[in-house]
Amino acid sequence: MDKNLAYEARTYDLGEWLEGPWVQELIESPDGDHYQVTHKNTGTILATLPAWAGPIALWMCVARDALPVLLAEQRAPDAIEYGIRIPNGDVLMSGSALDRQEQEERLTRYRDTWPQAVLVQRAVTHGDWAPAEATDNEGTTA
């Protein structure tokens, strides 16, 4: 999902009126077949679309449920880490990678050796904790 679209989705409250279940139905008519997206329980019409737009009608029915999943994929980072990229492309990290000022001070010192060194950053997101895999020298894990 595009970052701007994710921001928009978080900004606008779709309201409870959009909660499902929504259903699509092909309406055959002498004026031309079309799809109608309606609220299953109340019959409220969300949209009327031409027959060729059946996939869009289906998407509209499931979009409300899919939106939280899409937004979770685009969640804001938990933190920003900073490091120093030296000319060979390596990123050096020491000290507090979360402290930009500390990393800027390191950069000033590193530029004595590598004048082309630059401060870089990356977004950090944290997932749920899981047991660590045991290695040969660790034995068992908790």
C-alpha positions in Angstrom: 0.0 0.0 0.0 1.3 3.4 -0.9 2.5 5.5 2.1 0.2 8.4 1.2 -2.8 6.1 0.9 -2.0 4.4 4.3 -1.9 7.9 5.8 -5.2 8.8 4.3 -6.8 5.6 5.5 -5.6 6.3 9.1 -6.7 9.9 8.9 -10.3 9.4 7.7 -12.6 7.6 10.0 -14.9 5.5 7.8 -17.4 5.3 10.6 -19.5 2.5 11.8 -22.0 2.8 8.9 -19.4 1.0 6.7 -19.1 -2.1 8.9 -20.1 -5.2 7.1 -21.2 -7.5 5.9 -21.5 -6.0 2.5 -22.6 -8.1 -0.5 -22.5 -7.6 -4.2 -25.4 -8.6 -6.5 -25.7 -8.6 -10.2 -28.9 -6.8 -11.2 -30.2 -7.7 -14.7 -32.1 -4.8 -16.2 -33.4 -3.7 -19.6 -31.4 -0.5 -19.1 -28.2 -2.5 -18.7 -26.9 -5.0 -16.2 -25.1 -3.6 -13.2 -23.7 -4.6 -9.8 -25.1 -3.2 -6.6 -23.1 -3.3 -3.4 -25.5 -3.4 -0.4 -25.3 -3.8 3.4 -26.5 -7.4 3.9 -28.6 -6.6 7.1 -30.1 -3.2 6.3 -30.2 -3.2 2.5 -28.4 0.2 2.4 -26.8 0.7 -1.0 -23.1 1.5 -0.9 -22.6 1.7 -4.7 -24.0 0.9 -8.1 -21.5 -0.2 -10.7 -21.6 -1.2 -14.3 -21.5 -5.0 -15.1 -17.9 -4.9 -16.2 -16.9 -3.6 -12.7 -17.8 -6.9 -10.8 -14.3 -7.3 -9.4 -14.4 -3.7 -8.0 -17.8 -4.5 -6.4 -16.3 -7.6 -4.8 -13.3 -5.6 -3.6 -15.6 -3.0 -2.0 -17.3 -5.9 -0.1 -14.0 -7.0 1.5 -12.1 -3.8 1.7 -13.2 -2.8 5.2 -12.0 -6.1 6.6 -8.7 -6.0 4.6 -7.9 -2.4 5.6 -6.5 -3.2 9.1 -4.2 -5.9 7.5 -3.0 -3.4 4.9 -2.4 -0.7 7.5 -0.5 -3.2 9.8 1.9 -3.8 6.9 2.4 0.0 6.7 2.7 0.7 10.4 5.0 3.4 11.6 8.4 2.3 12.7 9.0 1.7 16.4 12.3 3.5 16.2 15.0 4.9 13.9 18.5 3.6 14.0 21.5 5.6 12.9 24.8 4.4 11.6 27.8 5.7 9.5 28.3 4.4 6.0 32.0 4.4 5.0 33.2 4.6 1.4 33.3 0.8 0.9 29.6 0.6 1.7 29.8 -0.9 5.2 27.6 0.7 7.8 29.4 1.0 11.2 27.2 1.0 14.3 28.5 1.4 17.8 27.3 3.2 20.9 23.6 4.0 20.9 22.3 3.5 17.4 19.0 5.2 18.5 20.8 8.4 19.5 21.2 10.6 16.4 23.3 13.2 18.2 25.8 10.6 19.4 26.0 9.2 15.8 26.6 12.7 14.4 29.5 13.2 16.9 30.9 9.8 15.7 30.6 10.9 12.1 32.6 14.0 12.8 35.4 11.8 14.2 35.2 9.2 11.5 35.5 11.9 8.8 39.1 12.3 9.9 39.7 8.9 8.3 36.9 8.7 5.8 35.9 12.2 4.5 33.1 10.7 2.4 31.4 9.0 5.4 27.7 9.8 5.7 25.1 9.4 8.4 22.5 6.8 7.4 19.3 5.7 9.1 16.8 2.9 9.0 13.4 2.2 10.3 13.1 -0.4 13.0 9.9 -2.3 13.7 9.5 -4.9 16.4 7.4 -8.0 16.2 6.3 -10.5 18.8 9.0 -12.3 20.8 9.7 -15.9 19.9 12.0 -18.5 21.5 15.5 -18.3 20.0 16.8 -21.2 18.1 19.6 -23.1 20.0 23.1 -23.1 18.6 25.8 -25.7 19.2 27.4 -23.7 21.9 24.3 -22.4 23.6 22.6 -25.7 24.7 18.9 -25.4 25.1 16.6 -22.3 25.1 13.9 -21.3 27.4 
